[in-house]
Every structure is written in C-alpha cells, then in structure tokens.
C-alpha cells in the first residue's frame, strides 16, 4: 500500500516538537498543550483551533552564549508559521545543558 497522495495531519504539538528538535538539537524538549486552561480566554473564544496555548521547555547547546531574549527570539522565529496560524500563547523555558547541570 503506497503512502503517495496521503497527507498526515500532525497536531500543533507534534509540529512544534519537530521544528524545535531539528533546528536546536535539544537534549531536553517538553511541549505541553495547556489550551484547555484557557478555553474561556477572550482571544480564543469562538476559535475552532483547540491547540492555542503551549508551555515549552528546551535545553539546547545552541543556546550557549545567547541571552535569554535571544533564545526566546530563536524559538519564536522557528515557530513563526504556527504563531501566524492559531498559536496564541507560548511560555518558554530555554536553557543550555550547562545551566541544567552546572557541575559539568
């Protein structure tokens, strides 16, 4: 059975995970959909997209030497198309491996 012509629809969480992992080579990557906690929020009321709010924790060696603001910009840039297509809020924890294990 051929997969040609079949388009798999990935969840927003899966797309976020894939984009961040491939670009940042994360050693830790947690993507939590917290949209249900914001169901009555004015900005998403009436929106048919149910995946609107996420918490992301990412540990990447690519964050070495980058300020916290720059790390967040990197993540926002990687997820720009998601932000343009219904992702409403993103909470980011972005650290280097050294920051998560300072004894090394």
N, C-alpha and C positions, 0 to 999 in steps of 0.2 A: 504494500500500500504506500503510495507516494505522498509526501507532505507538500508537494508543489501546489500552490494555489490556496493553501490553508494558512490563515493568519491567526497566530495565537495572540490572544489579548492578555497582556500581563497587567497585574494590578499596579497601581501607582507605587506601592511599597516595593514591589519587585523591580520596577524600573529605577527607582531611587537607589536601591541597593546595588543594582548592576552598574549604574553610571558612576557612583562613588567608588565602588570596589575597583573597577577597571582603571579609572583615572588616578586614584590615590593609593592604590596598592595597600589598602587598610589591613592592619594586623588585628584590629577590633572594629566591627561595624554592627551597630544595633540600630534598627529602623523600627520605631514603634508608631503605629497608627493610633492617635488619640482623638480622632474625629468625633467619636461618639460623645466625648466630654464637651463638645462644642455644638451639639445638634441645634440648639436654640439660638446660637450666635447670629446676630443680625446680618453679618456679611455672607453667611452661608444658608440662611433661611430661604427655602424655595429652590435651592440649588440641587439638581439631580445627582451631582457627583458626591458620593459619600466619603471619598478619601480626600480630606481637605486640610487636616492638621497632623503634623508629624513631629516626633522627637527623634533626633539623630545623634548618636554618639559615635565618633570616629577617631581612631588612633592611626596616624599615618606618619611614616618617616618623611614624607613630602612636606610636612608642616614645620620641619626643622628650620629655625632661623626666621620664621614668619610670625608676625604679630597676630594677636587674636583676631583683630579686624581683618587682616589679610586672609587668614584661614577661613573666616566666615564668607568673605568675598569669593574665595575659590569655590566653596560649596555652593553658594548662590549662583555663581556663573555656570557650574556644572548642571544645576537644576533649573536653569532659566526657562526652558520649554515647559517644565512642569508648573512653574510659577505663572506662566502665561496661560496655562490650560486648566486651572482649577485648584492648584495647590495654594491654599490661603495663608497658612502659618507654618513656620519651621523653627523649632527650637534646636540649637546646635551646641554640642559639646565637642570641641576639636582639640585634640592633644597629640603630642609626639610620644613615641614609645618611651623616651627618657622621662617624660613628665608622669607617665603612669607607673614607671618602675625606676625611681630615682637612684637606686643603689647600683645600677649598671653604668 
